[in-house]
Amino acid sequence: MGGKNNKQKTGLLLSCWILLALLLVIFFFVKKDAIFSNLKQTNFFERVTGKNPEFIENYQQPEKPKESNGLLEVEVTPGPAETGSMTEVAENRHEDEVHEVEVEKKVVQEEKEEKKSETKKNEPKTKVNLCFVYVDSDGTVVRKIVPREIEKSDAPLTNTIKTLLKGPQSGDKNCMTLIPQGTKLLGASVRNGIATLNFSEEFEFGGISADSYSAQLMQVVYTATQFSTVESVQFLIEGQRKEYMGSEELQMWIGSPYSRNNFK
């Protein structure tokens, strides 16, 4: 009876040792990399025996696999801005933002110009006659009436004279103006059939002969007297009523109003 019990104990003890051995083997294979790595880093065998085994010396730590989030991994190549310094990236972004703002401003300005142009096109127009001149083959200054379409307004005389001062357009063939360039209309009023027109100082000088001064005045008179309320024109220079315009060598009387009858 006692022998049988001893055999059972021996078998049980042997099974425990086998199981422990299996566990150690499994643990070794699971932790093999960690064990070999620690043995190589600590030089365990070299300290104990004076030399590391060949399999320890040749052991290479395996690379850890990259962690994946389950999605497709794509390698992104950094762009020119990302490869530079943070300052360069910030400057590039600032330049892009400034460029975008400038583009937006340009677009807004163009839209305003388009709306302004459309508004002008839709404004009511009126036809007026502008008096220009041309020089005949014999040198005579000849009057030439040119029709022009301008915007309607509450001050048709002012707008018409200002249009006259701009001179002929490209479509106005064979005509010119003798009114000095840069002349501005500073004011206009009509009373008792007399239109008082106040011009800037450029109007006073610029004539090269008595005929050119006469033609200059004629252009204004014929243009102004197309309106039924205007019979003649009184010229002012910089708000002053002068007797003569021009230089001492070449003067033209402007002390009284001019009508169409004063010109041939």
FIKOL-509176 format. One record per residue: x, y negated, z of N, C-alpha, C in turn; residue in three letters; residue number from 1. Coordinates in Angstrom, 2 decimals, decimal comma. Last residue first. Example, Ala and Ser with C-alpha at 12.3 -4.5 7.8 and 13.67 -1.06 7.14 Angstrom:
BEGIN
12,85_2,25_7,08_13,67_1,06_7,14_12,90_-0,03_7,87_SER_2
13,19_5,69_7,80_12,30_4,50_7,80_13,20_3,30_7,80_ALA_1
END
This chain:
BEGIN
-17,94_-136,80_-87,10_-18,36_-136,65_-88,50_-19,01_-135,29_-88,72_LYS_264
-19,10_-137,90_-83,93_-18,23_-137,05_-84,74_-18,81_-136,89_-86,15_PHE_263
-20,94_-139,29_-82,52_-19,56_-139,80_-82,47_-18,61_-138,99_-83,35_ASN_262
-23,30_-137,91_-82,59_-23,14_-139,01_-83,54_-21,72_-139,57_-83,55_ASN_261
-23,29_-136,24_-80,44_-22,92_-135,67_-81,74_-22,69_-136,77_-82,79_ARG_260
-21,82_-138,32_-77,85_-22,90_-137,55_-78,43_-22,45_-136,99_-79,77_SER_259
-20,17_-139,18_-74,82_-20,07_-138,81_-76,24_-21,31_-138,02_-76,65_TYR_258
-20,08_-141,90_-72,42_-20,56_-140,59_-72,90_-20,39_-140,43_-74,40_PRO_257
-16,92_-143,59_-71,79_-18,37_-143,58_-71,97_-18,81_-142,22_-72,51_SER_256
-14,19_-143,17_-71,62_-14,83_-144,00_-70,60_-16,34_-144,03_-70,69_GLY_255
-12,45_-141,91_-73,20_-13,47_-141,06_-72,59_-14,24_-141,84_-71,51_ILE_254
-10,24_-142,33_-75,92_-11,24_-142,97_-75,06_-12,25_-141,94_-74,54_TRP_253
-6,99_-141,09_-75,85_-8,33_-140,93_-76,41_-9,34_-141,49_-75,42_MET_252
-3,53_-141,65_-76,79_-4,65_-141,71_-75,86_-5,98_-141,58_-76,61_GLN_251
-0,26_-141,32_-76,92_-1,43_-140,81_-77,64_-2,60_-140,72_-76,67_LEU_250
1,58_-142,54_-75,26_1,80_-142,63_-76,71_0,55_-142,23_-77,50_GLU_249
0,66_-141,87_-72,76_0,71_-143,30_-73,14_0,86_-143,45_-74,64_GLU_248
-1,50_-138,94_-73,15_-0,30_-139,64_-72,72_-0,35_-141,10_-73,16_SER_247
-4,95_-138,26_-72,16_-3,75_-138,10_-72,97_-2,59_-138,88_-72,40_GLY_246
-7,81_-140,41_-71,92_-7,15_-139,14_-71,64_-5,95_-139,04_-72,57_MET_245
-9,27_-143,34_-70,45_-8,53_-142,65_-71,50_-8,00_-141,31_-71,00_TYR_244
-10,87_-143,96_-68,28_-11,15_-144,61_-69,57_-10,48_-143,86_-70,71_GLU_243
-12,30_-141,53_-66,02_-11,18_-142,28_-66,60_-11,60_-142,91_-67,92_LYS_242
-13,61_-140,53_-63,13_-14,03_-141,04_-64,43_-12,95_-141,97_-64,96_ARG_241
-12,62_-137,58_-61,43_-12,48_-139,02_-61,66_-12,96_-139,39_-63,07_GLN_240
-12,59_-134,84_-61,14_-13,60_-135,59_-60,39_-13,55_-137,09_-60,61_GLY_239
-10,66_-134,00_-62,96_-10,42_-133,82_-61,52_-11,34_-134,71_-60,69_GLU_238
-12,16_-136,04_-65,20_-10,92_-135,27_-65,01_-10,63_-135,22_-63,51_ILE_237
-15,24_-136,05_-67,04_-14,48_-136,39_-65,83_-13,25_-135,50_-65,77_LEU_236
-17,27_-137,20_-69,70_-16,13_-136,38_-69,27_-15,51_-136,95_-68,00_PHE_235
-20,60_-136,92_-70,52_-19,64_-137,80_-69,87_-18,52_-136,92_-69,30_GLN_234
-22,45_-136,27_-73,42_-21,57_-135,72_-72,38_-20,65_-136,81_-71,86_VAL_233
-25,96_-136,21_-74,46_-24,56_-136,64_-74,55_-23,79_-136,11_-73,35_SER_232
-28,28_-134,79_-74,13_-28,14_-135,62_-75,34_-26,69_-136,06_-75,55_GLU_231
-29,87_-132,04_-72,76_-28,58_-132,75_-72,89_-28,52_-133,48_-74,23_VAL_230
-32,12_-130,55_-72,76_-32,01_-131,56_-71,69_-30,75_-132,40_-71,81_THR_229
-31,82_-128,65_-74,73_-32,76_-129,76_-74,96_-32,64_-130,86_-73,93_SER_228
-28,56_-127,66_-75,64_-29,66_-127,59_-74,68_-30,52_-128,84_-74,80_PHE_227
-26,59_-128,38_-77,30_-27,56_-127,42_-77,84_-28,75_-127,26_-76,91_GLN_226
-24,73_-129,98_-76,08_-25,96_-130,62_-76,56_-26,91_-129,67_-77,28_THR_225
-22,51_-128,33_-75,51_-23,40_-128,77_-74,43_-24,74_-129,29_-74,95_ALA_224
-21,31_-127,91_-78,03_-21,73_-126,76_-77,23_-22,75_-127,18_-76,17_THR_223
-20,74_-130,50_-78,82_-21,64_-129,68_-79,65_-22,14_-128,46_-78,88_TYR_222
-18,94_-131,24_-76,71_-20,19_-131,98_-76,95_-21,17_-131,12_-77,74_VAL_221
-16,77_-129,45_-76,92_-17,57_-129,50_-75,70_-18,93_-130,14_-75,97_VAL_220
-15,85_-130,01_-79,51_-16,20_-128,64_-79,14_-17,12_-128,63_-77,92_GLN_219
-15,21_-132,73_-79,33_-16,33_-132,29_-80,16_-16,78_-130,88_-79,78_MET_218
-12,90_-132,77_-77,81_-14,13_-133,34_-77,25_-15,35_-132,85_-78,02_LEU_217
-11,23_-131,51_-79,72_-11,36_-130,96_-78,36_-12,65_-131,47_-77,72_GLN_216
-11,32_-133,27_-81,87_-11,90_-131,94_-82,03_-12,13_-131,27_-80,67_ALA_215
-9,92_-135,41_-80,69_-11,31_-135,60_-81,12_-12,01_-134,25_-81,27_SER_214
-7,42_-134,26_-80,35_-8,17_-134,71_-79,17_-9,65_-134,86_-79,52_TYR_213
-6,81_-133,79_-83,06_-6,92_-132,65_-82,15_-7,67_-133,03_-80,87_SER_212
-6,74_-136,41_-84,07_-7,72_-135,47_-84,59_-7,91_-134,28_-83,64_ASP_211
-4,55_-137,48_-82,77_-5,87_-138,04_-82,48_-6,96_-137,09_-82,95_ALA_210
-2,45_-134,71_-81,70_-2,81_-135,82_-82,59_-4,18_-136,35_-82,19_SER_209
-2,12_-132,82_-79,85_-0,92_-133,17_-80,61_-1,17_-134,32_-81,59_ILE_208
-3,26_-132,34_-76,48_-3,50_-132,73_-77,86_-2,21_-133,14_-78,56_GLY_207
-2,52_-132,03_-73,88_-2,40_-130,87_-74,76_-2,65_-131,21_-76,22_GLY_206
-4,36_-133,22_-71,06_-3,16_-133,22_-71,89_-3,12_-131,95_-72,76_PHE_205
-6,85_-132,83_-69,83_-6,43_-134,18_-70,18_-5,26_-134,19_-71,16_GLU_204
-7,24_-130,22_-69,06_-8,04_-130,73_-70,17_-7,51_-132,06_-70,70_PHE_203
-5,73_-129,84_-66,80_-5,23_-129,27_-68,04_-5,97_-129,83_-69,26_GLU_202
-7,19_-130,83_-64,65_-6,22_-131,72_-65,28_-5,65_-131,17_-66,58_GLU_201
-10,62_-129,64_-65,12_-9,33_-129,69_-64,42_-8,34_-130,51_-65,25_SER_200
-13,69_-131,54_-65,56_-12,68_-130,56_-65,97_-11,41_-130,72_-65,13_PHE_199
-17,04_-132,01_-65,27_-15,80_-132,28_-64,56_-14,78_-131,18_-64,88_ASN_198
-19,57_-133,50_-67,05_-18,74_-132,29_-66,94_-17,38_-132,66_-66,37_LEU_197
-22,75_-134,54_-67,12_-21,45_-134,92_-66,58_-20,65_-133,65_-66,31_THR_196
-24,98_-135,09_-69,61_-24,32_-134,01_-68,87_-22,95_-134,49_-68,42_ALA_195
-27,80_-137,04_-69,83_-26,32_-137,08_-69,85_-25,77_-135,93_-68,99_ILE_194
-30,53_-137,03_-69,49_-30,01_-136,61_-70,78_-28,50_-136,62_-70,89_GLY_193
-30,83_-137,69_-66,77_-31,28_-138,63_-67,82_-30,65_-138,31_-69,18_ASN_192
-28,33_-135,48_-65,89_-29,26_-136,51_-65,41_-29,54_-137,50_-66,53_ARG_191
-26,66_-132,59_-64,90_-27,38_-133,26_-65,98_-28,37_-134,25_-65,38_VAL_190
-23,37_-131,32_-64,10_-24,69_-131,81_-63,70_-25,32_-132,54_-64,88_SER_189
-20,65_-129,35_-63,03_-21,53_-129,77_-64,13_-22,86_-130,22_-63,56_ALA_188
-17,16_-128,64_-62,31_-18,52_-129,00_-61,93_-19,32_-129,46_-63,13_GLY_187
-14,84_-127,64_-63,32_-14,93_-127,79_-61,87_-16,33_-128,15_-61,40_LEU_186
-13,65_-125,55_-65,68_-14,81_-126,40_-65,40_-15,00_-126,46_-63,90_LEU_185
-10,22_-125,54_-66,66_-11,32_-124,98_-65,86_-12,43_-126,03_-65,72_LYS_184
-7,65_-124,64_-68,92_-8,66_-125,63_-68,52_-9,79_-124,94_-67,77_THR_183
-5,96_-122,77_-69,96_-5,94_-122,96_-68,50_-6,94_-123,98_-68,01_GLY_182
-5,21_-124,41_-73,01_-5,30_-123,16_-72,25_-5,17_-123,45_-70,75_GLN_181
-7,10_-127,14_-74,30_-5,86_-126,60_-73,71_-6,11_-125,35_-72,88_PRO_180
-9,08_-126,72_-77,15_-9,12_-127,02_-75,71_-7,90_-126,38_-75,06_ILE_179
-9,15_-125,85_-79,66_-8,15_-126,87_-79,37_-8,22_-127,34_-77,93_LEU_178
-9,58_-122,56_-80,92_-9,99_-123,61_-80,01_-8,83_-124,57_-79,79_THR_177
-10,61_-121,00_-84,04_-9,67_-121,24_-82,96_-10,26_-122,30_-82,03_MET_176
-11,41_-118,66_-86,65_-11,74_-119,78_-85,77_-10,74_-119,84_-84,62_CYS_175
-11,52_-116,31_-88,27_-11,15_-117,62_-88,82_-11,61_-118,78_-87,94_ASN_174
-13,95_-114,40_-86,47_-12,96_-114,55_-87,54_-12,77_-116,01_-87,94_LYS_173
-14,42_-113,01_-83,63_-14,70_-114,35_-84,16_-13,64_-114,68_-85,22_ASP_172
-13,57_-110,67_-82,52_-14,52_-110,58_-83,62_-14,87_-111,92_-84,24_GLY_171
-11,98_-111,45_-80,42_-11,33_-110,81_-81,57_-12,26_-110,73_-82,77_SER_170
-13,23_-114,71_-79,42_-12,97_-113,29_-79,23_-12,38_-112,70_-80,50_GLN_169
-12,07_-118,03_-78,51_-12,67_-117,07_-79,42_-12,35_-115,62_-79,03_PRO_168
-12,29_-119,24_-75,02_-11,78_-119,19_-76,39_-12,46_-118,13_-77,23_GLY_167
-13,02_-119,88_-72,50_-12,30_-118,61_-72,66_-11,74_-118,46_-74,07_LYS_166
-14,59_-122,13_-72,75_-13,20_-122,31_-72,31_-12,38_-121,02_-72,45_LEU_165
-17,08_-121,01_-73,38_-16,35_-121,76_-74,40_-14,88_-121,88_-74,04_LEU_164
-17,79_-120,05_-70,86_-17,55_-119,09_-71,95_-16,77_-119,75_-73,07_THR_163
-18,18_-122,47_-69,57_-17,12_-121,57_-69,10_-16,78_-120,52_-70,16_LYS_162
-20,39_-123,37_-71,00_-19,12_-124,11_-71,10_-17,96_-123,24_-70,63_ILE_161
-22,28_-121,43_-70,19_-21,95_-121,59_-71,61_-20,61_-122,30_-71,78_THR_160
-22,48_-121,75_-67,43_-22,00_-120,48_-67,97_-21,56_-120,60_-69,42_ASN_159
-23,49_-124,42_-67,36_-22,21_-124,07_-66,73_-21,65_-122,79_-67,32_THR_158
-25,96_-124,08_-68,67_-24,95_-125,01_-69,20_-23,57_-124,65_-68,65_LEU_157
-27,41_-122,23_-67,06_-26,98_-121,86_-68,42_-25,91_-122,78_-68,99_PRO_156
-27,93_-121,38_-64,22_-27,05_-122,48_-64,65_-26,53_-122,18_-66,05_ALA_155
-29,31_-119,14_-63,69_-29,99_-120,41_-63,36_-29,14_-121,62_-63,76_ASP_154
-28,79_-116,88_-66,48_-28,57_-117,37_-65,12_-29,36_-118,66_-64,91_SER_153
-27,94_-114,14_-68,59_-28,90_-115,16_-68,20_-28,62_-115,59_-66,76_LYS_152
-24,78_-113,69_-70,14_-25,75_-113,31_-69,12_-26,69_-114,48_-68,82_GLU_151
-24,55_-114,14_-73,75_-24,04_-114,23_-72,37_-25,14_-113,85_-71,40_ILE_150
-23,54_-113,90_-77,02_-24,52_-113,40_-76,06_-23,90_-113,44_-74,67_GLU_149
-23,02_-116,39_-79,50_-22,46_-115,52_-78,45_-23,58_-115,13_-77,49_ARG_148
-22,21_-117,81_-82,68_-23,20_-117,32_-81,71_-22,56_-116,35_-80,72_PRO_147
-20,26_-120,56_-83,49_-20,22_-119,10_-83,32_-21,28_-118,68_-82,31_VAL_146
-19,56_-123,11_-85,74_-20,47_-122,67_-84,68_-20,50_-121,14_-84,67_ILE_145
-16,84_-125,11_-86,41_-17,42_-123,80_-86,72_-18,25_-123,32_-85,52_LYS_144
-15,43_-128,02_-87,96_-16,25_-127,44_-86,90_-16,81_-126,09_-87,36_ARG_143
-12,11_-128,47_-89,04_-13,52_-128,27_-89,38_-14,24_-127,57_-88,23_VAL_142
-9,50_-130,53_-89,70_-10,08_-129,71_-88,64_-11,59_-129,65_-88,86_VAL_141
-7,53_-130,38_-92,65_-8,66_-130,98_-91,94_-9,21_-130,01_-90,90_THR_140
-5,57_-129,30_-94,24_-5,19_-129,73_-92,90_-6,31_-130,36_-92,11_GLY_139
-6,46_-128,25_-96,57_-5,84_-129,57_-96,66_-5,47_-130,14_-95,30_ASP_138
-7,64_-125,90_-95,76_-6,41_-125,81_-96,55_-5,70_-127,15_-96,68_SER_137
-8,76_-126,42_-92,30_-8,95_-126,23_-93,74_-7,61_-126,23_-94,46_ASP_136
-8,84_-124,81_-89,29_-8,11_-125,81_-90,07_-8,23_-125,47_-91,55_VAL_135
-11,71_-124,54_-87,17_-10,68_-123,92_-87,99_-10,05_-125,02_-88,84_TYR_134
-13,29_-124,29_-83,92_-12,85_-125,01_-85,12_-11,94_-124,12_-85,94_VAL_133
-16,34_-123,76_-82,03_-14,91_-123,61_-82,24_-14,54_-124,38_-83,52_PHE_132
-18,97_-123,87_-79,95_-18,34_-124,65_-81,02_-16,83_-124,45_-81,01_CYS_131
-21,46_-121,42_-79,49_-20,19_-122,00_-79,06_-19,53_-122,71_-80,24_LEU_130
-24,77_-120,88_-78,61_-23,84_-121,23_-79,70_-22,60_-121,90_-79,11_ASN_129
-26,36_-118,00_-77,07_-25,97_-119,42_-77,10_-25,03_-119,62_-78,29_VAL_128
-28,78_-115,74_-75,88_-27,88_-116,14_-76,96_-27,63_-117,64_-76,91_LYS_127
-28,82_-113,73_-72,91_-29,36_-114,84_-73,69_-28,33_-115,25_-74,74_THR_126
-29,77_-110,78_-71,07_-28,84_-111,60_-71,84_-29,59_-112,75_-72,52_LYS_125
-30,18_-109,14_-67,90_-30,75_-109,79_-69,09_-29,74_-110,73_-69,74_PRO_124
-28,19_-106,30_-67,00_-28,62_-107,66_-66,74_-29,16_-108,30_-68,03_GLU_123
-27,16_-103,87_-67,70_-28,60_-103,94_-67,51_-29,10_-105,35_-67,23_ASN_122
-24,47_-104,33_-67,79_-25,14_-103,94_-69,02_-26,64_-104,12_-68,91_LYS_121
-23,96_-104,85_-65,11_-23,81_-105,93_-66,08_-24,53_-105,62_-67,38_LYS_120
-24,38_-102,30_-64,07_-25,24_-103,40_-63,63_-25,18_-104,55_-64,62_THR_119
-22,32_-100,89_-65,25_-23,69_-100,54_-65,59_-24,65_-101,65_-65,22_GLU_118
-20,17_-102,15_-63,99_-20,30_-102,24_-65,44_-21,72_-101,93_-65,88_SER_117
-20,66_-101,38_-61,36_-20,64_-102,80_-61,70_-20,83_-103,01_-63,19_LYS_116
-20,39_-98,64_-61,61_-21,68_-99,18_-61,21_-21,79_-100,66_-61,57_LYS_115
-17,68_-98,55_-62,33_-18,69_-98,02_-63,24_-20,07_-98,58_-62,92_GLU_114
-16,51_-99,63_-60,05_-16,36_-100,33_-61,33_-17,40_-99,87_-62,34_GLU_113
-17,21_-97,67_-58,18_-17,70_-99,05_-58,01_-17,63_-99,81_-59,33_LYS_112
-15,79_-95,51_-59,21_-17,25_-95,43_-59,14_-17,86_-96,82_-58,98_GLU_111
-13,20_-96,45_-58,86_-13,69_-96,21_-60,21_-15,21_-96,14_-60,24_GLU_110
-13,12_-96,50_-56,05_-12,98_-97,75_-56,81_-13,50_-97,59_-58,23_GLN_109
-13,38_-93,76_-55,50_-14,40_-94,69_-55,01_-14,36_-96,00_-55,79_VAL_108
-11,00_-92,85_-56,68_-12,29_-92,36_-57,17_-13,41_-93,30_-56,76_VAL_107
-9,13_-94,17_-55,09_-9,17_-94,43_-56,53_-10,51_-94,01_-57,11_LYS_106
-9,64_-93,04_-52,60_-9,84_-94,47_-52,79_-9,97_-94,82_-54,26_LYS_105
-8,91_-90,37_-53,15_-10,29_-90,68_-52,77_-10,60_-92,17_-52,98_GLU_104
-6,19_-90,73_-53,66_-7,06_-90,22_-54,73_-8,51_-90,55_-54,43_VAL_103
-5,37_-91,57_-51,13_-5,22_-92,47_-52,28_-6,12_-92,04_-53,44_GLU_102
-5,93_-89,26_-49,65_-6,62_-90,51_-49,32_-6,55_-91,47_-50,50_VAL_101
-4,15_-87,45_-50,85_-5,58_-87,19_-50,91_-6,38_-88,46_-50,63_GLU_100
-1,71_-88,66_-50,14_-2,08_-88,54_-51,56_-3,58_-88,32_-51,71_HIS_99
-1,80_-88,32_-47,38_-1,78_-89,68_-47,93_-2,21_-89,65_-49,39_VAL_98
-1,72_-85,51_-47,25_-2,89_-86,23_-46,72_-2,97_-87,64_-47,29_GLU_97
0,79_-85,02_-48,37_-0,40_-84,48_-49,02_-1,65_-85,22_-48,56_ASP_96
2,41_-86,29_-46,48_2,39_-86,78_-47,86_1,16_-86,29_-48,60_GLU_95
1,86_-84,64_-44,27_1,50_-86,07_-44,21_1,42_-86,65_-45,62_HIS_94
2,93_-82,23_-45,15_1,50_-82,32_-44,88_1,03_-83,76_-44,85_ARG_93
5,61_-82,99_-45,32_4,90_-82,56_-46,52_3,39_-82,65_-46,33_ASN_92
6,15_-83,53_-42,62_6,25_-84,61_-43,61_5,49_-84,26_-44,88_GLU_91
5,79_-80,99_-41,48_4,93_-82,09_-41,06_4,95_-83,22_-42,07_ALA_90
7,87_-79,61_-42,78_6,48_-79,18_-42,96_5,52_-80,30_-42,60_VAL_89
10,07_-81,01_-41,81_9,78_-81,03_-43,24_8,34_-80,63_-43,51_GLU_88
9,86_-80,34_-39,08_9,77_-81,75_-39,50_9,42_-81,86_-40,97_THR_87
10,28_-77,62_-39,08_8,97_-78,11_-38,69_8,78_-79,56_-39,10_MET_86
12,22_-76,76_-42,01_12,06_-77,09_-40,61_10,65_-77,58_-40,34_SER_85
11,24_-74,27_-44,45_11,95_-75,45_-43,98_11,73_-75,65_-42,49_GLY_84
9,54_-72,27_-45,09_10,93_-71,91_-44,88_11,75_-73,07_-44,37_THR_83
7,14_-73,47_-45,55_7,27_-72,69_-44,33_8,71_-72,32_-44,05_GLU_82
7,45_-74,74_-48,03_7,27_-75,60_-46,86_7,52_-74,82_-45,58_ALA_81
7,68_-72,52_-49,78_8,78_-73,48_-49,63_8,66_-74,31_-48,36_PRO_80
6,17_-69,67_-48,03_6,29_-70,66_-49,09_7,42_-71,62_-48,83_GLY_79
6,95_-66,30_-47,16_6,77_-67,71_-46,78_6,98_-68,63_-47,95_PRO_78
5,10_-63,57_-48,14_6,36_-64,28_-48,39_6,17_-65,75_-48,05_THR_77
3,64_-61,09_-46,32_3,46_-62,45_-46,81_4,82_-63,11_-46,96_VAL_76
2,52_-57,89_-46,74_3,70_-58,69_-46,42_3,57_-60,04_-47,09_GLU_75
-0,33_-56,56_-45,34_0,23_-57,22_-46,52_1,41_-58,06_-46,08_VAL_74
-2,13_-53,80_-44,34_-1,05_-54,69_-44,00_-0,43_-55,24_-45,28_GLU_73
-5,50_-53,30_-43,85_-4,42_-53,23_-44,84_-3,36_-54,26_-44,51_LEU_72
-6,21_-52,32_-40,45_-6,47_-53,04_-41,69_-5,28_-52,89_-42,63_LEU_71
-5,45_-51,17_-38,12_-6,43_-50,45_-38,92_-6,75_-51,12_-40,23_GLY_70
-3,47_-52,48_-36,93_-4,82_-52,80_-36,44_-5,89_-52,11_-37,26_ASN_69
-0,52_-50,83_-35,99_-1,46_-51,22_-37,03_-2,81_-51,49_-36,41_SER_68
2,87_-51,04_-35,12_1,48_-50,96_-34,67_0,57_-51,49_-35,77_GLU_67
5,39_-49,15_-36,66_4,71_-50,44_-36,48_3,27_-50,21_-36,05_LYS_66
7,28_-46,73_-34,80_6,33_-47,07_-35,89_5,64_-48,40_-35,58_PRO_65
10,64_-47,17_-33,88_9,26_-47,10_-33,44_8,33_-47,47_-34,59_LYS_64
13,25_-45,11_-35,08_12,54_-46,41_-35,09_11,10_-46,21_-34,67_GLU_63
15,21_-42,97_-32,93_14,24_-43,18_-34,03_13,54_-44,53_-33,90_PRO_62
18,58_-43,17_-32,21_17,27_-43,51_-31,68_16,29_-43,73_-32,84_GLN_61
20,63_-40,45_-32,97_20,16_-41,78_-33,38_18,75_-42,01_-32,85_GLN_60
23,42_-38,51_-31,88_21,98_-38,79_-31,73_21,68_-40,26_-32,12_TYR_59
26,02_-37,86_-31,86_25,40_-38,07_-33,17_23,92_-38,46_-33,09_ASN_58
26,55_-37,48_-29,13_27,25_-38,54_-29,86_26,55_-38,88_-31,17_GLU_57
24,95_-35,25_-28,61_24,64_-36,53_-27,94_25,28_-37,69_-28,70_ILE_56
26,12_-33,30_-30,12_24,73_-33,63_-30,44_24,29_-34,92_-29,75_PHE_55
28,66_-33,14_-28,91_28,53_-33,70_-30,27_27,11_-34,11_-30,59_GLU_54
28,81_-34,23_-25,46_28,61_-33,23_-26,51_28,38_-33,90_-27,86_PRO_53
31,33_-36,33_-24,04_29,93_-36,15_-24,45_29,85_-35,07_-25,51_ASN_52
33,59_-35,55_-21,45_33,34_-35,70_-22,89_31,87_-35,47_-23,17_LYS_51
33,76_-35,19_-18,73_34,84_-35,93_-19,38_34,65_-36,13_-20,86_GLY_50
31,71_-34,10_-17,31_32,66_-33,16_-17,92_33,84_-33,86_-18,58_THR_49
30,56_-36,39_-16,10_30,58_-35,10_-15,40_31,70_-34,20_-15,94_VAL_48
30,85_-38,56_-17,83_31,23_-38,73_-16,41_31,39_-37,40_-15,70_ARG_47
29,92_-37,43_-20,16_31,31_-37,90_-20,12_31,78_-38,09_-18,69_GLU_46
27,26_-36,91_-19,56_28,17_-35,77_-19,75_29,64_-36,21_-19,68_PHE_45
26,30_-39,63_-19,33_26,18_-38,65_-18,24_27,22_-37,52_-18,37_PHE_44
26,18_-42,19_-20,51_27,40_-41,36_-20,60_27,45_-40,29_-19,50_ASN_43
23,93_-43,71_-20,64_24,55_-43,61_-19,30_25,87_-42,82_-19,30_THR_42
23,22_-43,44_-23,37_23,49_-44,78_-22,82_24,23_-44,71_-21,49_GLN_41
22,86_-40,67_-23,61_23,88_-41,34_-24,41_24,23_-42,70_-23,82_LYS_40
20,81_-40,17_-21,78_22,08_-39,47_-21,62_23,20_-40,16_-22,39_LEU_39
18,80_-41,79_-22,89_19,33_-42,11_-21,55_20,69_-41,43_-21,33_ASN_38
18,41_-40,45_-25,32_18,81_-41,86_-25,31_19,43_-42,23_-23,98_SER_37
17,57_-37,94_-24,50_18,82_-38,07_-25,24_19,33_-39,52_-25,22_PHE_36
15,15_-38,75_-23,22_16,20_-38,06_-22,46_17,54_-38,21_-23,15_ILE_35
13,68_-39,94_-25,29_14,01_-40,75_-24,11_15,17_-40,12_-23,33_ALA_34
13,50_-37,75_-27,01_14,15_-38,98_-27,46_14,57_-39,83_-26,27_ASP_33
12,08_-35,89_-25,41_13,42_-35,61_-25,91_14,16_-36,89_-26,29_LYS_32
9,61_-35,75_-24,29_10,49_-36,83_-23,84_11,91_-36,67_-24,35_LYS_31
8,59_-33,52_-25,56_7,82_-34,78_-25,57_8,74_-35,95_-25,25_VAL_30
10,52_-31,59_-25,04_10,24_-31,97_-26,44_9,46_-33,29_-26,53_PHE_29
10,40_-31,53_-22,21_11,65_-31,86_-22,89_11,39_-32,34_-24,33_PHE_28
7,80_-30,72_-21,72_8,21_-32,04_-21,28_9,47_-32,51_-22,00_PHE_27
8,02_-28,12_-22,73_7,08_-29,08_-23,35_7,47_-30,51_-22,99_ILE_26
9,92_-27,10_-20,95_10,21_-27,14_-22,39_9,33_-28,17_-23,09_VAL_25
8,54_-27,35_-18,54_9,79_-28,08_-18,72_10,16_-28,20_-20,20_LEU_24
6,42_-25,63_-19,05_6,16_-27,05_-18,80_7,41_-27,89_-19,00_LEU_23
7,82_-23,22_-19,24_7,08_-23,75_-20,40_6,81_-25,25_-20,25_LEU_22
8,73_-23,03_-16,61_9,70_-23,14_-17,71_9,03_-23,72_-18,96_ALA_21
6,35_-22,76_-15,25_7,18_-23,93_-14,97_8,19_-24,16_-16,10_LEU_20
5,56_-20,30_-16,31_4,74_-21,49_-16,55_5,53_-22,77_-16,32_LEU_19
7,61_-18,70_-15,26_7,44_-18,80_-16,72_6,63_-20,07_-17,07_ILE_18
7,14_-18,98_-12,52_8,40_-19,45_-13,09_8,31_-19,63_-14,61_TRP_17
4,60_-17,85_-12,34_4,78_-19,27_-11,98_6,07_-19,82_-12,58_CYS_16
5,17_-15,23_-13,06_4,25_-16,03_-13,91_4,42_-17,52_-13,64_SER_15
6,75_-14,49_-10,88_7,34_-14,55_-12,22_6,49_-15,38_-13,17_LEU_14
4,87_-14,55_-8,85_6,00_-15,48_-8,79_6,64_-15,63_-10,16_LEU_13
3,21_-12,48_-9,70_2,67_-13,85_-9,58_3,79_-14,87_-9,57_LEU_12
4,95_-10,30_-9,53_4,35_-10,68_-10,83_3,82_-12,11_-10,81_GLY_11
5,49_-10,30_-6,77_6,58_-10,51_-7,71_6,05_-10,96_-9,06_THR_10
2,96_-9,76_-5,76_3,60_-11,04_-5,42_4,71_-11,36_-6,41_LYS_9
2,61_-7,19_-6,79_1,68_-8,29_-7,18_2,31_-9,65_-6,90_GLN_8
4,62_-5,77_-5,51_4,64_-5,89_-6,98_3,74_-7,04_-7,46_LYS_7
3,78_-5,97_-2,88_5,03_-6,61_-3,26_5,13_-6,81_-4,77_ASN_6
1,48_-4,44_-2,95_1,37_-5,88_-2,67_2,65_-6,60_-3,08_ASN_5
2,56_-1,90_-3,38_1,67_-2,48_-4,38_1,56_-3,97_-4,19_LYS_4
3,95_-1,46_-1,07_4,68_-1,58_-2,32_3,86_-2,23_-3,40_GLY_3
1,93_-1,18_0,85_2,84_-2,33_0,92_3,60_-2,52_-0,37_GLY_2
0,85_1,21_0,00_0,00_0,00_0,00_0,86_-1,23_0,00_MET_1
END
